[in-house]
Amino acid sequence: MLLPVELVRFWEDNEASLEKPFSTDKPQVPVTLRTTEGCVWEELGMELDPRYYEDPEVHVRINRLYNEKAEEIVGRKMLPEFHVPPEEQFPRPMRIEEVFGCEIRRIGGSETIGGADWVEQSIHSTVELEERLDNVHSLELEEIVFPKGFFPALKRLREHYDLEPRLGDGIRGPVTAAMSICGVENVIVWLIDSPGLMDRFRDLLAEKIVELCTLLRRATDAPLRGFGFSDDNCAMLNPPLYERFGLPILQHVFSVFSPDEDDRRYQHSDSAMGHLMPLLNQVRLNGANFGPTVRPEWIREEMPHTVIYGQLAPFVFSRGTPQEIAEAVRRDIEAVADDGGLVVTTAGSVNPGSKLAGLRAVMSTIQTYGRYQPLD
């Protein structure tokens, strides 16, 4: 059963509310939650068609079918009705893990669109780490970051597809990157047993993040202000270790890209990292999307000036009934929406299996329980 929503009014009010964080002078609690291309198959009752990822005609046809249903249920299209085939996309620039010697393989067989990246650990001992730091310190990233064909492909995307790719405004967080490069256990052990070496790694990682992202921004004409991290693995460090390794990197990078109060300072951490919130508050995050076990009222207590993007559990959104989804969203609204600093979305990624009826349930709940101004 579809829950009731005034669809046109909802989206008008949502647009009017999105740009007013920590204000109740807006129609309603805003939402940024959308379904994704990974949701089409279950919604349409279709088997996954491999041609969807390669053939523009198949891709566009299926997206249009989905959008027809989306317009009926949630009042607007959710997916793009064009497709850039793989051979027309630009080759990926070097990632920070590759700067430190990792190989990244694209693997299929997952539910994510087109497979997933797998980062191969490149450092297995402190001796290797010390040697790698010497090597990375001498690298001129401008000479190696952009693969052959990148700039012609960027021009093609702009001229043929009217796209403006913007790169360099965010990166994998320092703990996740370090653990991909060195291994999870090694990072923890070396922080305890080899603190001087890990301090050197920390400082060089911060330096190269700034250098890499500056190059990416300039190459794609992206704005030079604002930054975000995605750092799921930060949860694996206790506060003293994170304060020594992760926090100084955030402080340095934000000082370069987000020096002013209103500059974007954002972190996504799809994990149980609530124990680090007092430290993250020190870098004045103004946006956060944390794991589903981190309750919004806890975030508000520890981070009073941070806009909460969440905290609907992804598995509730993908597997719950509309009523269960509505109950979860209402609970979050009642917990923290009074100050205007909540934006409803999932606490993590939108999983395949998420339904348009579930998104409508989110919208209905906001329109019923998340109003700052009464409906006419």
PyMOL commands that set and color helices and strands:
alter all, ss='L'
color gray80, all
select helices_A, chain A and resi 7-18+37-44+50-53+56-73+86-88+96-99+126-137+141-143+150-161+174-182+184-193+195-219+232-236+239-257+274-283+296-302+314-319+322-339+356-369
alter helices_A, ss='H'
color red, helices_A
select strands_A, chain A and resi 103-107+116-120+170-172+227-230+265-269+287-290+307-312+342-346
alter strands_A, ss='S'
color yellow, strands_A
deselect
rebuild
show_as cartoon
